[in-house]
Amino acid sequence: MKDDRTWVPDGVDLDWIESIARPIPPAAAAIEAAAEPLGVPIVDRHSGRVLAALAAGRRRIVEVGTAYGNSTLWLALGQPADGTIVTIDPDTERTDIARGFWREGGIADERIVQVTAPALDAFAAGDPRLAGPFDLAFIDALKPEYGAYLDALVDGGRLADGALVVADNVLWSGRVARWTQETGGDDRNTAALRAFCEQVAADPRFMSSILPLGDGLLLASWRGAAG
Ligand SMILES: C[S@@+](CC[C@H](N)C(=O)[O-])C[C@H]1O[C@@H](n2cnc3c(N)ncnc32)[C@H](O)[C@@H]1O
Protein backbone atom coordinates (compact mmCIF):
# COMPACT_ATOMS: atom_id res chain seq x y z
CA MET A 1 0.00 0.00 0.00
CA LYS A 2 1.45 3.36 -0.99
CA ASP A 3 1.14 6.08 1.60
CA ASP A 4 2.90 8.78 -0.41
CA ARG A 5 -0.50 10.10 -1.50
CA THR A 6 -1.21 11.25 2.02
CA TRP A 7 0.64 13.29 4.56
CA VAL A 8 2.09 11.37 7.49
CA PRO A 9 2.80 13.43 10.62
CA ASP A 10 6.20 13.03 12.29
CA GLY A 11 6.35 10.13 14.69
CA VAL A 12 3.50 8.16 13.14
CA ASP A 13 4.64 4.68 12.12
CA LEU A 14 2.09 3.52 9.61
CA ASP A 15 4.14 0.43 8.77
CA TRP A 16 3.87 -0.80 12.35
CA ILE A 17 0.14 -0.04 12.48
CA GLU A 18 -0.28 -1.94 9.23
CA SER A 19 1.85 -4.83 10.51
CA ILE A 20 -0.55 -5.58 13.38
CA ALA A 21 -3.76 -5.01 11.40
CA ARG A 22 -5.76 -7.79 9.83
CA PRO A 23 -5.50 -7.87 6.03
CA ILE A 24 -7.92 -5.55 4.30
CA PRO A 25 -10.95 -7.16 2.63
CA PRO A 26 -10.23 -8.34 -0.94
CA ALA A 27 -12.85 -5.90 -2.30
CA ALA A 28 -11.03 -2.97 -0.69
CA ALA A 29 -7.75 -4.22 -2.15
CA ALA A 30 -9.43 -4.43 -5.56
CA ILE A 31 -10.59 -0.80 -5.25
CA GLU A 32 -7.09 0.34 -4.28
CA ALA A 33 -5.65 -1.52 -7.26
CA ALA A 34 -8.18 0.03 -9.64
CA ALA A 35 -7.92 3.57 -8.27
CA GLU A 36 -4.18 3.93 -7.88
CA PRO A 37 -3.07 3.81 -11.56
CA LEU A 38 -5.81 6.24 -12.58
CA GLY A 39 -5.20 8.64 -9.71
CA VAL A 40 -8.77 8.30 -8.43
CA PRO A 41 -8.68 9.71 -4.88
CA ILE A 42 -9.98 7.30 -2.25
CA VAL A 43 -9.56 7.04 1.51
CA ASP A 44 -6.50 5.04 2.47
CA ARG A 45 -6.83 1.77 4.36
CA HIS A 46 -6.04 3.36 7.73
CA SER A 47 -8.92 5.80 7.34
CA GLY A 48 -11.05 2.97 5.98
CA ARG A 49 -10.58 0.93 9.12
CA VAL A 50 -11.49 3.97 11.23
CA LEU A 51 -14.63 4.56 9.17
CA ALA A 52 -15.65 0.94 9.71
CA ALA A 53 -15.16 1.30 13.46
CA LEU A 54 -17.12 4.55 13.56
CA ALA A 55 -19.98 3.02 11.58
CA ALA A 56 -20.67 0.39 14.24
CA GLY A 57 -24.25 0.70 15.45
CA ARG A 58 -25.08 3.44 12.90
CA ARG A 59 -27.92 2.20 10.72
CA ARG A 60 -28.41 5.19 8.42
CA ILE A 61 -25.41 6.79 6.73
CA VAL A 62 -25.11 9.50 4.08
CA GLU A 63 -21.93 10.01 2.10
CA VAL A 64 -20.95 12.94 -0.11
CA GLY A 65 -18.42 11.75 -2.71
CA THR A 66 -18.54 8.09 -3.82
CA ALA A 67 -15.83 7.66 -6.51
CA TYR A 68 -15.10 3.90 -6.64
CA GLY A 69 -16.89 3.35 -3.33
CA ASN A 70 -13.95 2.58 -1.07
CA SER A 71 -15.19 4.59 1.91
CA THR A 72 -18.72 3.32 1.20
CA LEU A 73 -17.45 -0.25 1.41
CA TRP A 74 -15.64 0.27 4.71
CA LEU A 75 -18.66 2.05 6.21
CA ALA A 76 -20.99 -0.73 5.04
CA LEU A 77 -18.69 -3.40 6.51
CA GLY A 78 -18.72 -1.63 9.87
CA GLN A 79 -22.45 -0.96 9.96
CA PRO A 80 -25.08 -3.32 11.33
CA ALA A 81 -26.00 -5.91 8.69
CA ASP A 82 -29.30 -4.12 8.03
CA GLY A 83 -27.69 -0.69 7.78
CA THR A 84 -28.12 1.50 4.70
CA ILE A 85 -25.97 4.12 2.99
CA VAL A 86 -27.06 6.87 0.61
CA THR A 87 -24.02 7.99 -1.37
CA ILE A 88 -23.91 11.03 -3.66
CA ASP A 89 -21.64 11.65 -6.65
CA PRO A 90 -22.42 13.06 -10.11
CA ASP A 91 -19.55 11.27 -11.87
CA THR A 92 -21.00 8.04 -13.26
CA GLU A 93 -17.71 7.14 -14.95
CA ARG A 94 -16.47 6.46 -11.43
CA THR A 95 -19.58 5.41 -9.58
CA ASP A 96 -20.77 2.89 -12.19
CA ILE A 97 -18.04 0.52 -11.20
CA ALA A 98 -18.52 0.95 -7.44
CA ARG A 99 -21.48 -1.45 -7.23
CA GLY A 100 -19.35 -4.37 -8.46
CA PHE A 101 -16.84 -3.78 -5.68
CA TRP A 102 -19.60 -3.62 -3.06
CA ARG A 103 -21.00 -6.92 -4.33
CA GLU A 104 -17.52 -8.41 -4.17
CA GLY A 105 -17.42 -7.25 -0.55
CA GLY A 106 -20.67 -9.08 0.20
CA ILE A 107 -22.80 -5.95 0.56
CA ALA A 108 -26.42 -6.51 -0.54
CA ASP A 109 -27.54 -4.15 -3.32
CA GLU A 110 -30.46 -2.76 -1.32
CA ARG A 111 -28.15 -1.48 1.41
CA ILE A 112 -26.53 1.18 -0.80
CA VAL A 113 -28.49 3.82 -2.70
CA GLN A 114 -26.60 5.92 -5.24
CA VAL A 115 -27.67 9.50 -5.92
CA THR A 116 -26.20 10.73 -9.21
CA ALA A 117 -26.15 14.51 -8.84
CA PRO A 118 -24.07 17.32 -7.38
CA ALA A 119 -24.73 17.02 -3.65
CA LEU A 120 -25.86 20.60 -3.06
CA ASP A 121 -28.39 20.31 -5.90
CA ALA A 122 -29.72 17.05 -4.48
CA PHE A 123 -30.02 18.50 -0.98
CA ALA A 124 -31.66 21.71 -2.27
CA ALA A 125 -34.13 19.74 -4.39
CA GLY A 126 -35.34 17.93 -1.29
CA ASP A 127 -34.52 14.51 -2.74
CA PRO A 128 -36.49 12.19 -0.41
CA ARG A 129 -33.60 9.73 -0.32
CA LEU A 130 -31.68 12.45 1.54
CA ALA A 131 -34.35 13.23 4.11
CA GLY A 132 -32.55 11.60 7.03
CA PRO A 133 -32.24 11.53 9.91
CA PHE A 134 -28.79 10.03 9.44
CA ASP A 135 -26.64 8.50 12.17
CA LEU A 136 -23.39 9.26 10.34
CA ALA A 137 -22.47 11.62 7.51
CA PHE A 138 -19.20 11.25 5.63
CA ILE A 139 -18.03 14.27 3.62
CA ASP A 140 -15.42 13.66 0.92
CA ALA A 141 -16.23 15.67 -2.22
CA LEU A 142 -15.52 19.27 -3.32
CA LYS A 143 -13.38 20.98 -0.68
CA PRO A 144 -14.83 24.51 -1.17
CA GLU A 145 -18.31 23.02 -0.56
CA TYR A 146 -17.60 21.25 2.75
CA GLY A 147 -19.21 24.05 4.76
CA ALA A 148 -22.29 24.03 2.55
CA TYR A 149 -22.62 20.22 2.82
CA LEU A 150 -22.56 20.60 6.59
CA ASP A 151 -25.14 23.39 6.46
CA ALA A 152 -27.41 21.20 4.32
CA LEU A 153 -27.13 18.43 6.89
CA VAL A 154 -27.66 20.65 9.93
CA ASP A 155 -30.16 23.19 8.61
CA GLY A 156 -32.02 20.47 6.73
CA GLY A 157 -32.58 18.56 9.97
CA ARG A 158 -30.82 15.56 8.45
CA LEU A 159 -28.70 14.63 11.49
CA ALA A 160 -30.06 12.40 14.24
CA ASP A 161 -29.13 13.46 17.76
CA GLY A 162 -25.73 11.89 18.46
CA ALA A 163 -24.96 11.60 14.76
CA LEU A 164 -21.33 11.65 13.76
CA VAL A 165 -20.05 13.91 10.99
CA VAL A 166 -16.76 12.76 9.49
CA ALA A 167 -14.87 14.75 6.86
CA ASP A 168 -11.77 13.65 4.95
CA ASN A 169 -8.74 15.66 3.79
CA VAL A 170 -9.12 18.38 6.42
CA LEU A 171 -5.35 18.65 6.91
CA TRP A 172 -4.73 18.66 3.13
CA SER A 173 -1.18 17.33 3.32
CA GLY A 174 -0.39 19.74 6.15
CA ARG A 175 -1.31 22.85 4.16
CA VAL A 176 -4.43 23.69 6.19
CA ALA A 177 -2.53 24.30 9.44
CA ARG A 178 0.08 26.41 7.63
CA TRP A 179 -2.41 28.49 5.62
CA THR A 180 -2.51 32.25 6.06
CA GLN A 181 -4.25 34.91 3.99
CA GLU A 182 -0.86 36.29 2.98
CA THR A 183 0.82 33.05 1.94
CA GLY A 184 -2.13 31.12 0.60
CA GLY A 185 -4.67 33.70 -0.41
CA ASP A 186 -5.64 32.13 -3.75
CA ASP A 187 -5.59 28.49 -2.64
CA ARG A 188 -9.35 27.93 -2.54
CA ASN A 189 -9.25 24.35 -1.33
CA THR A 190 -6.93 25.04 1.58
CA ALA A 191 -8.75 28.21 2.59
CA ALA A 192 -12.12 26.46 2.48
CA LEU A 193 -10.92 23.47 4.47
CA ARG A 194 -9.44 25.76 7.08
CA ALA A 195 -12.68 27.74 7.35
CA PHE A 196 -14.63 24.47 7.59
CA CYS A 197 -12.45 23.19 10.45
CA GLU A 198 -12.82 26.49 12.28
CA GLN A 199 -16.59 26.51 11.69
CA VAL A 200 -17.05 23.07 13.21
CA ALA A 201 -14.60 23.59 16.08
CA ALA A 202 -16.38 26.78 17.14
CA ASP A 203 -19.91 25.36 16.91
CA PRO A 204 -21.15 24.44 20.41
CA ARG A 205 -23.65 22.01 18.89
CA PHE A 206 -20.75 19.71 17.99
CA MET A 207 -18.08 17.94 20.02
CA SER A 208 -15.24 17.71 17.53
CA SER A 209 -11.60 17.10 16.86
CA ILE A 210 -9.28 16.15 14.02
CA LEU A 211 -7.46 12.84 13.71
CA PRO A 212 -4.10 13.28 11.96
CA LEU A 213 -4.70 10.09 10.01
CA GLY A 214 -4.71 9.64 6.26
CA ASP A 215 -5.08 13.21 5.03
CA GLY A 216 -6.80 14.31 8.25
CA LEU A 217 -10.20 13.11 9.42
CA LEU A 218 -12.47 15.58 11.20
CA LEU A 219 -14.86 13.92 13.66
CA ALA A 220 -17.80 15.83 15.07
CA SER A 221 -20.67 14.44 17.08
CA TRP A 222 -23.95 16.31 16.76
CA ARG A 223 -25.41 17.20 20.16
CA GLY A 224 -28.67 18.45 18.71
CA ALA A 225 -29.90 21.91 17.79
CA ALA A 226 -29.91 23.02 21.45
CA GLY A 227 -26.17 22.25 21.73
C1 LIG B 1 -12.22 12.04 -2.99
S1 LIG B 1 -13.38 11.39 -4.12
C2 LIG B 1 -14.39 10.38 -3.10
C3 LIG B 1 -13.67 9.17 -2.58
C4 LIG B 1 -14.52 8.20 -1.81
N1 LIG B 1 -15.16 8.83 -0.68
C5 LIG B 1 -13.66 7.05 -1.32
O1 LIG B 1 -12.91 7.24 -0.36
O2 LIG B 1 -13.72 5.97 -1.90
C6 LIG B 1 -14.40 12.76 -4.40
C7 LIG B 1 -15.60 12.47 -5.26
O3 LIG B 1 -16.47 13.61 -5.17
C8 LIG B 1 -17.18 13.65 -6.36
N2 LIG B 1 -17.82 14.95 -6.54
C9 LIG B 1 -17.39 16.00 -7.29
N3 LIG B 1 -18.28 16.99 -7.23
C10 LIG B 1 -19.29 16.57 -6.42
C11 LIG B 1 -20.49 17.15 -5.98
N4 LIG B 1 -20.82 18.40 -6.34
N5 LIG B 1 -21.29 16.43 -5.18
C12 LIG B 1 -20.94 15.17 -4.79
N6 LIG B 1 -19.79 14.57 -5.19
C13 LIG B 1 -18.99 15.26 -5.99
C14 LIG B 1 -16.13 13.33 -7.43
O4 LIG B 1 -16.77 12.89 -8.61
C15 LIG B 1 -15.29 12.29 -6.74
O5 LIG B 1 -15.64 10.99 -7.16
The ligand as an SDF file (V2000), in Angstrom:
LIG
                    3D

 27 29  0  0  0  0  0  0  0  0999 V2000
  -12.2210   12.0360   -2.9940 C   0  0  0  0  0  0  0  0  0  0  0  0
  -13.3760   11.3860   -4.1180 S   0  0  0  0  0  0  0  0  0  0  0  0
  -14.3880   10.3770   -3.0950 C   0  0  0  0  0  0  0  0  0  0  0  0
  -13.6660    9.1650   -2.5840 C   0  0  0  0  0  0  0  0  0  0  0  0
  -14.5180    8.1950   -1.8150 C   0  0  0  0  0  0  0  0  0  0  0  0
  -15.1550    8.8330   -0.6780 N   0  0  0  0  0  0  0  0  0  0  0  0
  -13.6580    7.0520   -1.3170 C   0  0  0  0  0  0  0  0  0  0  0  0
  -12.9070    7.2400   -0.3610 O   0  0  0  0  0  0  0  0  0  0  0  0
  -13.7170    5.9730   -1.8990 O   0  0  0  0  0  0  0  0  0  0  0  0
  -14.4040   12.7650   -4.4030 C   0  0  0  0  0  0  0  0  0  0  0  0
  -15.6000   12.4720   -5.2570 C   0  0  0  0  0  0  0  0  0  0  0  0
  -16.4660   13.6080   -5.1670 O   0  0  0  0  0  0  0  0  0  0  0  0
  -17.1750   13.6450   -6.3580 C   0  0  0  0  0  0  0  0  0  0  0  0
  -17.8210   14.9460   -6.5430 N   0  0  0  0  0  0  0  0  0  0  0  0
  -17.3920   15.9980   -7.2930 C   0  0  0  0  0  0  0  0  0  0  0  0
  -18.2780   16.9930   -7.2320 N   0  0  0  0  0  0  0  0  0  0  0  0
  -19.2890   16.5690   -6.4240 C   0  0  0  0  0  0  0  0  0  0  0  0
  -20.4930   17.1510   -5.9750 C   0  0  0  0  0  0  0  0  0  0  0  0
  -20.8230   18.3980   -6.3420 N   0  0  0  0  0  0  0  0  0  0  0  0
  -21.2910   16.4300   -5.1820 N   0  0  0  0  0  0  0  0  0  0  0  0
  -20.9390   15.1740   -4.7940 C   0  0  0  0  0  0  0  0  0  0  0  0
  -19.7940   14.5710   -5.1900 N   0  0  0  0  0  0  0  0  0  0  0  0
  -18.9850   15.2630   -5.9920 C   0  0  0  0  0  0  0  0  0  0  0  0
  -16.1320   13.3340   -7.4310 C   0  0  0  0  0  0  0  0  0  0  0  0
  -16.7720   12.8930   -8.6090 O   0  0  0  0  0  0  0  0  0  0  0  0
  -15.2870   12.2860   -6.7360 C   0  0  0  0  0  0  0  0  0  0  0  0
  -15.6350   10.9890   -7.1560 O   0  0  0  0  0  0  0  0  0  0  0  0
  1  2  1  0
  2  3  1  0
  2 10  1  0
  3  4  1  0
  4  5  1  0
  5  6  1  0
  5  7  1  0
  7  8  2  0
  7  9  1  0
 10 11  1  0
 11 12  1  0
 11 26  1  0
 12 13  1  0
 13 14  1  0
 13 24  1  0
 14 15  1  0
 14 23  1  0
 15 16  2  0
 16 17  1  0
 17 18  1  0
 17 23  2  0
 18 19  1  0
 18 20  2  0
 20 21  1  0
 21 22  2  0
 22 23  1  0
 24 25  1  0
 24 26  1  0
 26 27  1  0
M  CHG  2   2   1   9  -1
M  END
$$$$
